[in-house]
Amino acid sequence: MGGPSNRTPRKYRKRAQNLVFGTVSSMAKERDPHQDARIPTPPAPGLPSPDAGDWFVLHTRSRQEKALSADLTAMRIAHYLPLVRQVRYYGKRKAIVDLPLFPGYVFLRGTSEQAYRADDTNRVACILRVPDQARLDWELRNLHLALSRQVPLDPYPFLKRGVRVEVRSGPLRGLQGIVEHRGPAGRLILQVDMVAKAVSLEIDAALLEPIE
């Protein structure tokens, strides 16, 4: 009669396998969905000088905006990636992250050759040429003004029409947008037509004047 076997009975081996797979599954659920795309946040971006060239809109591949911005910075190509700071929770861990205001888009200012160099990074899905350079420049400057004042911005449906107004006093003086409604407090909507995106902020309607 042989000695006791060191092999684990089949029913316990099966149970152990289920426990292992359960652990892997739980870890996968808690994994940060942005882990692969997470890179150091670039410095607070300023708008490129008009001397840099024309605007191009780079439609990026999924979650590649910040990685593309880092590549463009390394190549010394002027660009603008508006970011907003948000709080995210990964399991029990709280993190403050800077995320693209308009996911999927980076605004490059330069030459066609530089736009093609950006495309060579394999982070760009397509390059959009900008027919109305002055309009996009105005919209981005307007957006940059709001971000530089660190006012809370919320996603908002893109509007095709509306009454354009300008903030005449206060820290947001000079900011222009579309007013949603009148009253003690309204929402000022900032839009970028080229990407059909918009954000809004709450503001005292008494500070607004229509633009003729």
GUMAR-755748 format. One record per residue (C-alpha): residue number from 1; x, y, z. Coordinates in steps of 0.2 Angstrom, whole numbers, plus 2048, in hexadecimal, padded with zeros to 3 digits. Example, Ala and Ser with C-alpha at 12.3 -4.5 7.8 and 13.67 -1.06 7.14 Angstrom:
// GUMAR-755748
+-----+-----+-----+-----+
|  nr |   X |   Y |   Z |
+-----+-----+-----+-----+
|   1 | 83E | 7EA | 827 |
|   2 | 844 | 7FB | 824 |
+-----+-----+-----+-----+
***
This chain:
// GUMAR-755748
+-----+-----+-----+-----+
|  nr |   X |   Y |   Z |
+-----+-----+-----+-----+
|   1 | 800 | 800 | 800 |
|   2 | 808 | 811 | 7FB |
|   3 | 80A | 820 | 805 |
|   4 | 7FF | 82F | 805 |
|   5 | 7FE | 838 | 7F5 |
|   6 | 803 | 84B | 7F3 |
|   7 | 7F7 | 84E | 7E5 |
|   8 | 7E8 | 859 | 7E9 |
|   9 | 7D8 | 851 | 7E6 |
|  10 | 7CF | 856 | 7D6 |
|  11 | 7C0 | 85F | 7DE |
|  12 | 7CC | 86A | 7E8 |
|  13 | 7D7 | 86D | 7D9 |
|  14 | 7C8 | 873 | 7D0 |
|  15 | 7C3 | 87E | 7DF |
|  16 | 7D4 | 886 | 7DF |
|  17 | 7D4 | 88A | 7CD |
|  18 | 7C3 | 893 | 7CF |
|  19 | 7CB | 89D | 7DD |
|  20 | 7DA | 8A2 | 7D2 |
|  21 | 7CF | 8A7 | 7C4 |
|  22 | 7C3 | 8B1 | 7CF |
|  23 | 7D2 | 8BB | 7D6 |
|  24 | 7D8 | 8BF | 7C4 |
|  25 | 7C7 | 8C4 | 7BF |
|  26 | 7C5 | 8D0 | 7CF |
|  27 | 7D6 | 8D8 | 7CB |
|  28 | 7D1 | 8DB | 7B9 |
|  29 | 7C1 | 8E4 | 7BF |
|  30 | 7CB | 8EF | 7CA |
|  31 | 7D8 | 8F3 | 7BD |
|  32 | 7DA | 905 | 7B8 |
|  33 | 7D2 | 907 | 7A6 |
|  34 | 7DF | 915 | 7A2 |
|  35 | 7EE | 90B | 7A9 |
|  36 | 7F6 | 908 | 798 |
|  37 | 7F3 | 91A | 792 |
|  38 | 7F8 | 923 | 7A3 |
|  39 | 807 | 92E | 7A0 |
|  40 | 80D | 93D | 7AA |
|  41 | 801 | 94C | 7A8 |
|  42 | 809 | 959 | 79D |
|  43 | 80B | 96B | 7A4 |
|  44 | 7FC | 976 | 7A3 |
|  45 | 7FB | 979 | 791 |
|  46 | 7FB | 98A | 789 |
|  47 | 7F5 | 98F | 778 |
|  48 | 802 | 98E | 76A |
|  49 | 808 | 99E | 762 |
|  50 | 800 | 9A2 | 751 |
|  51 | 811 | 9A2 | 74A |
|  52 | 811 | 98F | 74C |
|  53 | 806 | 98D | 73D |
|  54 | 7F5 | 987 | 739 |
|  55 | 7E9 | 97D | 744 |
|  56 | 7E6 | 96A | 741 |
|  57 | 7DA | 95F | 74B |
|  58 | 7E2 | 94E | 74F |
|  59 | 7D4 | 941 | 752 |
|  60 | 7DE | 935 | 75E |
|  61 | 7DC | 922 | 760 |
|  62 | 7D4 | 91D | 771 |
|  63 | 7DB | 925 | 780 |
|  64 | 7EB | 92B | 777 |
|  65 | 7E9 | 93E | 779 |
|  66 | 7F5 | 940 | 787 |
|  67 | 802 | 934 | 780 |
|  68 | 801 | 93D | 76F |
|  69 | 803 | 94E | 778 |
|  70 | 813 | 947 | 780 |
|  71 | 819 | 941 | 76F |
|  72 | 815 | 952 | 767 |
|  73 | 81E | 95B | 776 |
|  74 | 82E | 950 | 773 |
|  75 | 82D | 954 | 760 |
|  76 | 82B | 967 | 764 |
|  77 | 81B | 968 | 75B |
|  78 | 80F | 975 | 761 |
|  79 | 7FE | 96F | 767 |
|  80 | 7F0 | 971 | 773 |
|  81 | 7E8 | 964 | 77E |
|  82 | 7DB | 96B | 78A |
|  83 | 7DA | 961 | 79A |
|  84 | 7CE | 961 | 7A9 |
|  85 | 7D2 | 95A | 7BA |
|  86 | 7C7 | 94D | 7C1 |
|  87 | 7C6 | 941 | 7D0 |
|  88 | 7C6 | 92E | 7CB |
|  89 | 7C4 | 91F | 7D7 |
|  90 | 7CD | 90F | 7D3 |
|  91 | 7C6 | 903 | 7E0 |
|  92 | 7CA | 90B | 7F0 |
|  93 | 7D7 | 916 | 7EA |
|  94 | 7D3 | 929 | 7E6 |
|  95 | 7DD | 931 | 7D8 |
|  96 | 7DD | 943 | 7D1 |
|  97 | 7E0 | 942 | 7BE |
|  98 | 7E1 | 94E | 7AF |
|  99 | 7D6 | 948 | 7A1 |
| 100 | 7D3 | 94F | 78F |
| 101 | 7C4 | 95B | 78F |
| 102 | 7C0 | 955 | 77E |
| 103 | 7C4 | 942 | 77D |
| 104 | 7CC | 93D | 76D |
| 105 | 7D2 | 94E | 767 |
| 106 | 7E3 | 957 | 767 |
| 107 | 7E5 | 968 | 75E |
| 108 | 7F6 | 96A | 755 |
| 109 | 7FC | 97A | 74F |
| 110 | 80A | 979 | 742 |
| 111 | 80D | 973 | 730 |
| 112 | 806 | 965 | 726 |
| 113 | 816 | 95C | 728 |
| 114 | 815 | 95D | 73B |
| 115 | 803 | 956 | 73A |
| 116 | 80A | 947 | 730 |
| 117 | 818 | 945 | 73D |
| 118 | 80A | 944 | 74A |
| 119 | 801 | 937 | 740 |
| 120 | 811 | 92D | 740 |
| 121 | 80F | 92A | 752 |
| 122 | 801 | 91D | 74F |
| 123 | 7F7 | 927 | 75C |
| 124 | 7ED | 930 | 74F |
| 125 | 7DD | 929 | 747 |
| 126 | 7DB | 938 | 73A |
| 127 | 7E1 | 94A | 737 |
| 128 | 7D3 | 957 | 735 |
| 129 | 7D7 | 966 | 72B |
| 130 | 7D0 | 976 | 732 |
| 131 | 7C7 | 981 | 724 |
| 132 | 7C3 | 990 | 730 |
| 133 | 7D4 | 993 | 739 |
| 134 | 7CE | 9A3 | 741 |
| 135 | 7BE | 99B | 749 |
| 136 | 7C7 | 98C | 751 |
| 137 | 7D5 | 998 | 757 |
| 138 | 7C8 | 9A3 | 760 |
| 139 | 7BF | 994 | 767 |
| 140 | 7CE | 98C | 76E |
| 141 | 7D4 | 99D | 776 |
| 142 | 7C3 | 99F | 77D |
| 143 | 7C4 | 98D | 785 |
| 144 | 7D6 | 990 | 78B |
| 145 | 7D0 | 9A0 | 794 |
| 146 | 7C3 | 996 | 79E |
| 147 | 7CF | 988 | 7A2 |
| 148 | 7DC | 995 | 7A8 |
| 149 | 7CF | 99C | 7B4 |
| 150 | 7CC | 98A | 7BB |
| 151 | 7B9 | 98B | 7BA |
| 152 | 7B0 | 97B | 7BA |
| 153 | 7AB | 975 | 7A9 |
| 154 | 79E | 968 | 7A5 |
| 155 | 79B | 95E | 795 |
| 156 | 78C | 966 | 78B |
| 157 | 783 | 961 | 77B |
| 158 | 789 | 96A | 76C |
| 159 | 77E | 978 | 766 |
| 160 | 77C | 97E | 754 |
| 161 | 773 | 98E | 759 |
| 162 | 773 | 99A | 768 |
| 163 | 775 | 9AC | 76E |
| 164 | 787 | 9B0 | 76F |
| 165 | 78C | 9BB | 77E |
| 166 | 79C | 9C1 | 786 |
| 167 | 7A1 | 9C3 | 799 |
| 168 | 7A3 | 9D5 | 79C |
| 169 | 7AA | 9D5 | 7AE |
| 170 | 7B2 | 9CA | 7BB |
| 171 | 7C0 | 9BD | 7B9 |
| 172 | 7B8 | 9B6 | 7A9 |
| 173 | 7B8 | 9C6 | 7A0 |
| 174 | 7B9 | 9C4 | 78E |
| 175 | 7B3 | 9B2 | 78E |
| 176 | 7A6 | 9AF | 780 |
| 177 | 79A | 9A2 | 77D |
| 178 | 788 | 99D | 77B |
| 179 | 77B | 9A0 | 789 |
| 180 | 76F | 992 | 78D |
| 181 | 762 | 99C | 796 |
| 182 | 75F | 9AD | 79F |
| 183 | 75C | 9AF | 7B1 |
| 184 | 766 | 9B2 | 7C1 |
| 185 | 772 | 9A4 | 7BC |
| 186 | 775 | 99D | 7AB |
| 187 | 781 | 991 | 7A2 |
| 188 | 78E | 998 | 796 |
| 189 | 791 | 98B | 788 |
| 190 | 7A3 | 98A | 780 |
| 191 | 7A4 | 981 | 770 |
| 192 | 7B1 | 97A | 763 |
| 193 | 7A8 | 978 | 753 |
| 194 | 7B6 | 96E | 74A |
| 195 | 7B3 | 95F | 757 |
| 196 | 7A1 | 963 | 75B |
| 197 | 7A4 | 964 | 76D |
| 198 | 79E | 96F | 77B |
| 199 | 7A0 | 973 | 78D |
| 200 | 797 | 97E | 799 |
| 201 | 799 | 988 | 7A9 |
| 202 | 78D | 991 | 7B5 |
| 203 | 78E | 9A4 | 7B5 |
| 204 | 784 | 9B3 | 7BB |
| 205 | 779 | 9B9 | 7AC |
| 206 | 77C | 9CB | 7B2 |
| 207 | 78E | 9CA | 7AC |
| 208 | 789 | 9C5 | 79A |
| 209 | 786 | 9D1 | 78B |
| 210 | 781 | 9CB | 77A |
| 211 | 78D | 9CC | 76C |
| 212 | 787 | 9D6 | 75D |
+-----+-----+-----+-----+
***
